[in-house]
Amino acid sequence: MTNPHFKVVYQGNLRTLATHLKSDSIIETDAPTDNNGKGERFSPTDLLCVSLATCMVTIMGIKAREKNIDLINTTIHIQKTMADNPRKVSGIGIRFEFEKSLELDNQNRVILERCAHTCPVRYSIHPDIDVQIEFAW
């Protein structure tokens, strides 16, 4: 590999330190309490779910900026469901909550919702994972 984008170092005790090499931004992970960890940081499966939500709102933000729509303070709540045998993410629930002051017509809401569903992470998630998305305008 000639130009890696990220570096992960195992820290011991089921923790990792991931570095974004271009910016030196760091994410620490920990195993969840239901899988021998302390649950003191995001787990790798948590990051999968968070990646989906952040990707969706980023794609929405790109379109919103083009249309002079301000999505500032949009809050996203995420629920993760795990399955056993094999242990994997079986469901992701995402609820977008928009500022009450954001007044959009139905056409712009539909445009932004469609953008959310076209994010690269959404396309990368296995179809066996039950993804439920809710938009609370």
Contacts in CASP RR format, 6 or more apart in sequence:
PFRMAT RR
TARGET T0000
AUTHOR 0000-0000-0000
METHOD contacts of the structure
MODEL  1
MTNPHFKVVYQGNLRTLATHLKSDSIIETDAPTDNNGKGERFSPTDLLCV
SLATCMVTIMGIKAREKNIDLINTTIHIQKTMADNPRKVSGIGIRFEFEK
SLELDNQNRVILERCAHTCPVRYSIHPDIDVQIEFAW
4 21 0 8 1.000
5 20 0 8 1.000
5 21 0 8 1.000
5 22 0 8 1.000
6 18 0 8 1.000
6 19 0 8 1.000
6 20 0 8 1.000
6 21 0 8 1.000
7 18 0 8 1.000
7 19 0 8 1.000
7 21 0 8 1.000
8 16 0 8 1.000
8 17 0 8 1.000
8 18 0 8 1.000
8 19 0 8 1.000
9 16 0 8 1.000
9 17 0 8 1.000
9 19 0 8 1.000
10 16 0 8 1.000
11 17 0 8 1.000
11 28 0 8 1.000
13 37 0 8 1.000
13 38 0 8 1.000
14 30 0 8 1.000
14 31 0 8 1.000
14 36 0 8 1.000
14 37 0 8 1.000
14 38 0 8 1.000
15 28 0 8 1.000
15 29 0 8 1.000
15 30 0 8 1.000
15 31 0 8 1.000
15 41 0 8 1.000
16 28 0 8 1.000
16 29 0 8 1.000
16 44 0 8 1.000
17 26 0 8 1.000
17 27 0 8 1.000
17 28 0 8 1.000
18 26 0 8 1.000
18 27 0 8 1.000
18 28 0 8 1.000
18 29 0 8 1.000
19 25 0 8 1.000
19 26 0 8 1.000
20 26 0 8 1.000
20 27 0 8 1.000
27 42 0 8 1.000
27 47 0 8 1.000
28 41 0 8 1.000
28 42 0 8 1.000
29 41 0 8 1.000
29 42 0 8 1.000
29 43 0 8 1.000
29 44 0 8 1.000
29 47 0 8 1.000
30 37 0 8 1.000
30 38 0 8 1.000
30 39 0 8 1.000
30 40 0 8 1.000
30 41 0 8 1.000
30 42 0 8 1.000
30 43 0 8 1.000
31 37 0 8 1.000
31 38 0 8 1.000
31 39 0 8 1.000
31 43 0 8 1.000
32 39 0 8 1.000
32 43 0 8 1.000
32 45 0 8 1.000
32 46 0 8 1.000
33 39 0 8 1.000
34 82 0 8 1.000
35 43 0 8 1.000
35 87 0 8 1.000
42 50 0 8 1.000
45 80 0 8 1.000
45 82 0 8 1.000
45 88 0 8 1.000
45 89 0 8 1.000
46 80 0 8 1.000
48 89 0 8 1.000
48 92 0 8 1.000
48 125 0 8 1.000
49 78 0 8 1.000
49 79 0 8 1.000
49 80 0 8 1.000
49 89 0 8 1.000
49 92 0 8 1.000
49 93 0 8 1.000
49 94 0 8 1.000
50 78 0 8 1.000
51 121 0 8 1.000
52 78 0 8 1.000
52 92 0 8 1.000
52 94 0 8 1.000
52 119 0 8 1.000
52 121 0 8 1.000
52 122 0 8 1.000
52 125 0 8 1.000
52 131 0 8 1.000
53 76 0 8 1.000
53 78 0 8 1.000
53 94 0 8 1.000
54 76 0 8 1.000
55 119 0 8 1.000
55 120 0 8 1.000
55 121 0 8 1.000
55 122 0 8 1.000
56 76 0 8 1.000
56 94 0 8 1.000
56 96 0 8 1.000
56 116 0 8 1.000
56 117 0 8 1.000
56 119 0 8 1.000
56 121 0 8 1.000
56 122 0 8 1.000
56 133 0 8 1.000
57 71 0 8 1.000
57 74 0 8 1.000
57 76 0 8 1.000
57 96 0 8 1.000
57 116 0 8 1.000
58 119 0 8 1.000
59 115 0 8 1.000
59 116 0 8 1.000
59 118 0 8 1.000
59 119 0 8 1.000
60 71 0 8 1.000
60 74 0 8 1.000
60 112 0 8 1.000
60 115 0 8 1.000
60 116 0 8 1.000
61 71 0 8 1.000
61 112 0 8 1.000
61 115 0 8 1.000
62 115 0 8 1.000
63 69 0 8 1.000
63 111 0 8 1.000
63 112 0 8 1.000
63 115 0 8 1.000
64 70 0 8 1.000
64 71 0 8 1.000
64 112 0 8 1.000
67 108 0 8 1.000
67 111 0 8 1.000
69 102 0 8 1.000
69 104 0 8 1.000
69 108 0 8 1.000
69 112 0 8 1.000
70 102 0 8 1.000
71 98 0 8 1.000
71 102 0 8 1.000
71 112 0 8 1.000
72 99 0 8 1.000
73 99 0 8 1.000
74 96 0 8 1.000
74 97 0 8 1.000
74 98 0 8 1.000
74 99 0 8 1.000
75 96 0 8 1.000
75 97 0 8 1.000
76 94 0 8 1.000
76 95 0 8 1.000
76 96 0 8 1.000
76 97 0 8 1.000
77 94 0 8 1.000
77 95 0 8 1.000
77 97 0 8 1.000
78 92 0 8 1.000
78 93 0 8 1.000
78 94 0 8 1.000
78 95 0 8 1.000
79 92 0 8 1.000
79 93 0 8 1.000
79 94 0 8 1.000
80 89 0 8 1.000
80 91 0 8 1.000
80 92 0 8 1.000
80 93 0 8 1.000
81 89 0 8 1.000
81 90 0 8 1.000
81 91 0 8 1.000
81 92 0 8 1.000
81 93 0 8 1.000
81 130 0 8 1.000
82 88 0 8 1.000
82 89 0 8 1.000
82 90 0 8 1.000
83 89 0 8 1.000
83 90 0 8 1.000
89 129 0 8 1.000
90 128 0 8 1.000
90 129 0 8 1.000
90 130 0 8 1.000
91 129 0 8 1.000
91 130 0 8 1.000
91 131 0 8 1.000
91 132 0 8 1.000
92 125 0 8 1.000
92 129 0 8 1.000
92 130 0 8 1.000
92 131 0 8 1.000
92 132 0 8 1.000
93 131 0 8 1.000
93 132 0 8 1.000
93 133 0 8 1.000
93 134 0 8 1.000
94 131 0 8 1.000
94 132 0 8 1.000
94 133 0 8 1.000
94 134 0 8 1.000
95 134 0 8 1.000
95 135 0 8 1.000
95 136 0 8 1.000
96 116 0 8 1.000
96 133 0 8 1.000
96 134 0 8 1.000
96 135 0 8 1.000
96 136 0 8 1.000
97 136 0 8 1.000
98 135 0 8 1.000
98 136 0 8 1.000
98 137 0 8 1.000
102 137 0 8 1.000
104 112 0 8 1.000
104 137 0 8 1.000
109 135 0 8 1.000
109 137 0 8 1.000
113 135 0 8 1.000
116 122 0 8 1.000
116 133 0 8 1.000
116 135 0 8 1.000
117 133 0 8 1.000
122 131 0 8 1.000
125 131 0 8 1.000
END
